[in-house]
């Protein structure tokens, strides 16, 4: 405890390995008489490392801010403490390592013990004076990538490099903030299959090579990668992954996996950049077993660095906002515990203020989204409900809580619809933590599988466009879809999209079998005329624009404040995590009303319509930042659904 109290912030950040080894030697002095060779006793203990780093990280937000992000490559170096916000893309499995090194000092012949755990022995010289102990320990290797579709403002808030809210001025006050939130799209099919009608859309930058390090510091990659043998596929799910892929080592995990594929996690650990870790092609392939697997699991650290995790926190759908993230903790075998927030992590004040003004904020947010969809406020209402939806239960095999939405433009609006998807994505990216657009053209669907598949030769999961983190709002852009022929890949991709909409599940291709993976992805499909996926959409809203569509939505004068976007972002973080309950009196009211409507012979009231209404009621209740449905809210939901059905009937008659 005295040692923990005497460690300065700079020591944690600049020399974390020395902190780990100092704690180890303190433990040996207290429990093993200071014997450097007694590594077996130390192997079964924690030495206070986890408690020390958790105390450091959770005691002050300034301490977390002092730890550089691995995505800010110019600030990182070998052996430094870094933060890494990422998505778990694949498991590389368990591996064993020599846990301790004993160095004999040249003059005094004193033996000094160091540990390789947590990467704390990176600066130990490789010489005859250093001996490795026979104590073996195990760790789990994860392959992690930047969070697909993560909005730019999330990283700004996380890094403290920019203000949370952007000043809003002029006739289009959202433009300044939205300029930073560029449209996030997947790799354009044009690069692989030639020009298409989608080429007229503003796509993201062309595919970028992985970042590279030289020595201890980051070095920009060359304009063109070196020979094919030196290239490494970073296996990013799509082009929206902006940052560095990394192999993360977890210690003391037990026999269970503590994370699942696609989990979003923030790790804090010791960075390792070591050219010796890269797989070297053997002189005789026949003498080396599984060369493809070794090459895939041991990429050069100049491209994919290593991170030895000490503390971590899982970020749920709502906790994607940096200001609502839980504290850092260590792993309990099989579980990442939900630890009560320390006093400094009590963000109840801003969240409570958001809940207190939720009704006004919701109304303004609908108007804000309405500015992106031509002032069609009914469509904006349904877009908001879809964006905050999440799967809350799968007990009956039906994903309860999901809401996929189809925004259907009439053929007469085809000319202005091309900008609709882009404007909608820009508006949602400014307030949601994760948002992504997929351009559904024949060429894009035929280009490559959207569902991840297992490469058994390399023993790795090859990513696909739909390998996304829970809570990612997916905008399917069908406005550029033209007649064409789908190949086998295209047919499989359409089937995968339908399965995702229907079951919130994807069957990953493991070559000899399909393994189901649950997903939680709110989907908004924008199309001209009926959607390709219309049969699987929960709700369809005909789009009736009242004004021209703006790429940056025009925010009404009452919303021209610096805090509007900040409040909206916290609003999404709060409402997505709320519980839900129905008062018995309200449930009885709904039941009686349903029975009376059936007796009256209403053709619009049936089991399916009641299910849709209850689905809307849950989301509408959450959108008001409350947890219990009231009769007034039920009537408001009925009004929304009646307006939607009336539009559908009008469009059908046309």
Residue pairs with C-beta under 8 A, 6 or more apart in sequence:
3 22
3 23
3 26
3 48
3 52
4 23
4 48
4 51
4 52
4 55
7 19
7 22
7 52
7 56
9 56
9 63
9 66
11 18
11 19
12 19
12 53
12 56
12 63
12 67
12 81
13 66
13 67
13 68
13 80
13 81
14 80
14 81
15 79
16 53
16 79
16 80
16 81
16 118
16 120
16 270
16 310
17 79
17 118
17 119
17 120
17 121
17 122
17 123
17 270
18 120
19 49
19 52
19 53
20 47
20 49
20 115
20 117
20 118
20 120
20 270
21 113
21 114
21 115
21 120
21 121
23 47
23 48
23 49
23 52
24 42
24 47
24 49
24 113
24 114
24 115
24 120
25 34
25 112
25 113
26 47
26 48
27 42
27 45
27 47
27 48
28 34
28 35
28 36
28 38
28 41
28 42
28 113
31 41
31 45
32 38
32 41
32 42
36 102
36 111
36 112
36 113
37 102
37 111
37 113
37 133
39 99
39 100
39 102
39 113
39 133
39 135
40 135
42 100
42 113
42 115
43 99
43 100
43 135
43 137
46 252
49 118
49 310
50 310
50 311
50 330
53 268
53 310
53 311
53 328
54 311
54 327
54 328
54 329
54 330
56 63
57 63
57 64
57 67
57 268
57 311
57 327
57 328
58 327
58 328
58 342
58 344
58 345
59 342
59 344
60 344
61 344
64 83
64 328
65 160
67 81
67 82
67 83
67 268
68 75
68 76
68 80
68 82
68 83
69 75
69 82
69 83
69 84
69 85
69 155
69 158
69 159
70 76
70 82
70 83
70 84
70 243
70 244
70 246
70 271
70 305
70 307
71 84
71 85
71 146
71 155
71 159
71 242
71 243
71 244
72 159
73 211
73 213
73 218
73 244
74 217
74 218
76 82
76 217
76 218
76 271
77 216
77 217
77 271
77 273
78 122
78 215
78 216
78 271
78 272
78 273
78 274
79 119
79 122
79 123
79 216
79 270
79 271
79 272
80 270
80 271
81 268
81 269
81 270
81 271
82 268
82 269
82 270
82 271
82 307
83 158
83 266
83 267
83 268
84 144
84 246
84 248
84 266
84 267
84 268
84 269
84 307
85 146
85 147
85 155
85 158
85 264
85 265
85 266
85 315
86 144
86 145
86 146
86 147
86 243
86 246
86 248
86 264
86 265
86 266
86 267
87 144
87 145
87 146
87 147
87 148
87 262
87 263
87 264
87 265
87 469
88 142
88 143
88 144
88 259
88 260
88 261
88 262
88 263
88 265
89 143
89 144
89 145
89 235
89 237
89 245
89 261
89 262
89 461
89 463
89 467
90 142
90 143
90 235
90 261
90 460
90 461
91 140
91 141
91 142
91 143
91 257
91 261
92 140
92 141
92 142
92 143
92 247
92 297
92 460
93 140
93 141
93 459
94 138
94 139
94 140
94 141
95 138
95 139
95 140
95 141
96 136
96 137
96 138
97 116
97 136
97 137
97 138
97 139
98 116
98 132
98 133
98 134
98 135
98 136
99 115
99 116
99 117
99 133
99 135
99 136
99 137
100 113
100 114
100 115
100 116
100 132
100 133
100 135
101 113
101 114
101 115
101 116
101 121
101 124
101 130
101 131
101 132
101 133
102 111
102 112
102 113
102 114
102 130
102 131
102 132
102 133
103 111
103 112
103 113
103 114
103 124
103 125
103 129
103 130
103 131
104 110
104 111
104 112
104 129
104 130
104 131
105 111
105 112
105 129
106 129
114 120
114 121
114 124
115 121
117 137
117 251
117 308
118 251
118 269
118 270
118 308
118 309
118 310
119 249
119 269
119 270
119 271
119 272
119 306
119 308
120 270
120 308
122 270
122 272
122 274
124 130
137 251
139 249
139 250
139 251
139 253
140 249
140 250
140 253
140 257
141 247
141 248
141 249
141 250
141 297
142 247
142 248
142 249
142 250
142 259
143 235
143 245
143 246
143 247
143 248
143 460
144 245
144 246
144 247
144 248
144 265
144 267
145 234
145 235
145 236
145 237
145 241
145 243
145 245
145 463
146 236
146 241
146 242
146 243
146 244
146 245
147 241
147 264
147 434
147 469
148 236
148 237
148 238
148 240
148 241
148 434
148 436
148 467
148 468
148 469
148 472
149 184
149 238
149 240
149 434
149 435
149 436
149 468
149 469
149 472
149 473
150 240
150 242
150 433
150 434
151 181
151 184
151 429
151 430
151 432
151 433
151 434
151 435
152 180
152 181
152 182
152 429
153 162
153 164
153 177
153 180
153 181
153 430
153 565
153 569
154 320
154 321
154 322
154 433
154 434
155 161
156 162
156 163
156 164
156 180
157 164
157 321
157 322
157 323
158 322
162 180
164 323
164 565
164 566
164 569
165 177
165 562
165 563
165 564
165 565
165 566
166 176
166 177
166 180
166 562
166 565
167 176
167 562
168 174
168 176
168 177
168 555
168 559
168 560
168 561
168 562
168 564
168 565
169 176
169 560
171 554
172 550
172 552
172 553
172 554
172 555
173 554
173 555
173 559
173 560
174 368
174 371
174 427
174 430
174 552
174 553
174 554
174 555
174 565
175 552
177 430
177 565
178 426
178 427
178 429
178 430
178 551
178 552
178 553
179 552
181 426
181 429
181 430
182 204
182 429
183 202
183 203
183 204
183 422
183 425
183 426
183 429
183 437
184 204
184 240
184 425
184 429
184 435
184 436
184 437
185 201
185 203
185 204
185 239
185 240
185 436
185 437
185 438
185 439
186 204
186 238
186 239
186 240
186 436
186 437
186 438
186 439
186 444
186 465
187 207
187 238
187 239
188 198
188 199
188 203
188 204
188 206
188 239
188 439
189 196
189 198
189 439
189 441
189 443
189 444
189 447
190 196
190 198
190 199
190 203
190 443
191 206
191 207
192 447
192 448
193 443
193 446
193 447
194 443
196 441
196 442
196 443
196 444
196 480
197 441
197 480
197 482
198 439
198 441
198 443
198 444
198 480
200 418
200 480
201 418
201 421
201 422
201 439
201 477
201 480
202 422
203 439
204 239
204 240
205 239
207 239
208 239
209 221
209 225
209 231
210 221
210 232
210 234
210 244
210 245
210 303
210 304
211 218
211 220
211 221
211 243
211 244
211 303
212 218
212 219
212 220
212 221
212 302
212 303
213 219
213 273
213 301
213 302
213 303
213 305
214 302
215 273
216 273
225 231
229 281
232 299
232 300
232 303
232 304
234 245
234 299
234 303
234 304
235 245
235 460
235 461
235 462
235 463
236 245
236 463
237 452
237 463
237 464
237 465
237 466
237 467
237 468
238 436
238 463
238 465
240 436
244 304
244 305
245 303
245 304
246 304
246 305
246 306
246 307
247 297
247 299
247 304
247 305
247 306
247 307
248 267
248 269
248 306
248 307
248 309
249 269
249 306
249 307
249 308
249 309
250 258
250 309
250 331
251 308
251 309
251 331
252 330
252 331
252 333
253 331
253 333
254 333
254 334
255 333
256 333
256 334
257 334
258 331
258 332
258 333
258 334
258 335
258 336
259 265
259 314
259 336
261 461
261 467
261 517
262 467
262 468
262 469
262 470
262 517
262 519
263 314
263 469
263 470
264 314
264 315
264 320
264 469
264 470
265 312
265 313
265 314
265 315
266 312
266 313
266 315
266 325
266 328
267 307
267 309
267 311
267 312
268 309
268 310
268 311
268 312
268 328
269 307
269 308
269 309
269 310
269 311
270 307
270 308
270 310
271 305
271 306
271 307
272 301
272 305
272 306
272 307
272 308
273 301
273 302
273 305
273 306
274 301
274 306
275 300
275 301
275 302
277 298
277 300
277 301
277 306
278 298
278 299
278 300
278 301
278 302
279 291
279 294
279 295
279 297
279 298
279 299
281 291
281 295
282 288
282 291
285 291
288 294
290 459
292 455
292 457
292 458
292 459
293 457
293 458
293 459
293 460
295 458
296 455
296 458
296 459
296 460
297 458
297 459
297 460
310 330
311 328
311 329
311 330
312 328
312 329
312 330
312 331
312 336
313 325
313 326
313 327
313 328
313 329
313 336
314 326
314 336
315 325
316 470
316 471
316 577
317 390
317 470
317 471
317 520
317 576
317 577
318 324
318 471
318 572
318 573
318 574
318 575
318 576
318 577
319 325
319 326
319 573
319 577
320 433
320 434
320 469
320 471
320 573
321 433
321 569
321 570
321 572
321 573
323 347
323 350
323 570
323 573
324 347
324 351
324 570
324 573
324 574
326 338
326 339
326 341
326 345
327 339
327 341
327 342
327 345
329 336
329 337
329 339
341 347
350 570
351 570
351 573
351 574
354 361
354 567
354 570
354 571
354 574
354 625
355 574
355 625
355 626
357 567
358 571
358 575
358 624
358 625
358 626
359 624
359 625
361 567
361 568
361 571
362 384
362 571
362 623
362 624
362 625
364 556
364 558
364 559
364 564
365 384
365 431
365 568
365 571
366 377
366 380
366 381
366 384
367 377
367 380
367 555
367 556
367 559
368 427
368 431
368 553
368 555
368 559
368 564
368 568
369 380
369 383
369 384
369 424
369 427
369 428
369 553
370 376
370 377
370 379
370 380
370 553
371 427
371 550
371 553
371 554
371 555
371 556
372 380
372 423
372 424
372 426
372 427
372 549
372 550
372 553
373 379
373 380
373 383
373 407
373 420
373 423
373 424
373 543
373 545
373 549
374 416
374 420
374 543
374 545
374 546
374 547
374 548
374 549
375 545
375 546
375 547
376 543
376 544
376 545
376 546
378 541
378 544
378 640
378 643
378 644
378 647
379 407
379 541
379 543
379 544
381 640
382 405
382 539
382 541
382 640
382 644
383 405
383 407
383 424
383 428
383 524
384 623
385 403
385 405
385 616
385 619
385 620
385 623
386 403
386 404
386 405
386 473
386 522
386 523
386 524
386 539
387 428
387 432
387 473
387 522
387 524
387 572
388 522
388 572
388 575
388 576
388 619
388 622
388 623
389 401
389 402
389 403
389 522
389 619
390 401
390 402
390 470
390 471
390 520
390 522
390 576
391 399
391 400
391 401
391 402
391 504
391 518
391 520
392 400
392 401
392 580
393 399
393 400
393 401
394 400
394 504
394 518
399 503
399 504
399 505
401 615
401 618
402 504
402 520
402 522
402 538
403 522
403 538
403 539
403 615
403 616
403 619
404 501
404 522
404 523
404 524
404 525
404 536
404 537
404 538
404 539
405 523
405 524
405 525
405 537
405 538
405 539
405 540
405 541
406 524
406 525
406 527
406 531
406 533
406 534
406 537
406 539
406 540
406 541
407 420
407 424
407 524
407 525
407 526
407 527
407 541
407 543
408 527
408 528
408 529
408 530
408 531
408 540
408 541
408 542
408 543
408 651
409 417
409 420
409 479
409 526
409 527
409 528
409 529
409 542
409 543
410 528
410 529
410 542
410 543
410 651
410 654
411 528
411 529
413 528
413 543
413 545
414 479
414 528
416 545
416 548
416 549
417 479
417 526
417 528
417 543
418 479
418 480
419 549
419 551
420 479
420 526
420 543
420 549
421 437
421 475
421 477
421 479
421 526
422 437
422 551
423 549
423 550
423 551
423 552
423 553
424 475
424 524
424 526
425 435
425 437
425 475
426 551
426 552
426 553
427 553
428 435
428 473
428 475
429 435
430 565
430 568
431 565
431 568
431 569
431 571
431 572
432 473
432 569
432 572
433 471
433 569
433 572
433 573
434 468
434 469
434 471
434 472
434 473
435 472
435 473
435 475
436 468
436 472
436 473
436 474
436 475
437 474
437 475
437 476
437 477
438 444
438 450
438 465
438 474
438 475
438 476
438 477
439 477
439 480
440 476
440 477
440 478
440 481
440 532
441 480
441 481
441 482
442 481
442 482
442 483
442 484
442 485
442 486
442 490
443 484
445 486
445 489
445 490
445 493
445 494
446 486
446 487
446 489
446 490
447 489
448 464
448 465
448 489
449 464
449 489
449 492
449 493
449 509
450 464
450 465
450 466
450 493
450 496
450 497
451 464
451 466
451 467
451 492
451 493
451 496
451 506
451 507
451 508
451 509
452 461
452 462
452 463
452 464
452 466
452 467
452 506
452 508
452 509
453 461
453 462
453 464
453 508
453 509
453 510
453 511
454 460
454 461
454 462
454 508
454 509
454 510
454 511
455 461
455 462
456 511
461 508
466 496
466 497
466 500
466 506
466 519
466 521
468 474
468 519
468 521
470 519
470 520
470 521
471 520
471 521
471 522
471 576
472 521
472 522
473 521
473 522
473 524
474 521
474 522
474 523
474 524
475 524
475 525
475 526
476 497
476 523
476 524
476 525
476 526
476 533
477 526
478 525
478 526
478 527
478 528
478 531
478 532
479 526
479 527
479 528
481 527
481 532
486 494
494 532
494 533
496 506
496 507
497 533
497 536
498 533
498 535
498 536
499 505
499 506
499 507
500 506
500 519
500 521
500 523
501 523
501 533
501 536
501 537
501 538
502 536
504 518
504 519
504 520
504 521
505 516
505 517
505 518
505 519
506 516
506 517
506 519
507 514
507 515
507 516
507 517
508 514
508 515
508 516
508 517
523 537
525 531
525 533
525 537
531 537
531 540
534 540
538 612
538 615
539 612
539 644
540 648
541 644
541 647
542 647
542 648
542 650
542 651
544 647
555 564
571 625
574 625
575 622
575 623
575 625
576 622
578 622
578 625
578 626
578 627
579 627
580 618
580 621
580 622
580 627
580 628
580 629
581 627
581 628
581 629
582 590
582 628
582 629
583 628
583 629
583 630
586 628
586 629
586 630
586 631
586 634
589 631
589 634
590 614
590 634
594 605
594 610
597 605
598 605
604 645
612 641
613 637
613 638
613 641
616 637
616 640
616 641
617 629
617 633
617 634
617 637
618 629
620 633
620 636
620 637
620 640
621 627
621 628
621 629
621 633
624 633
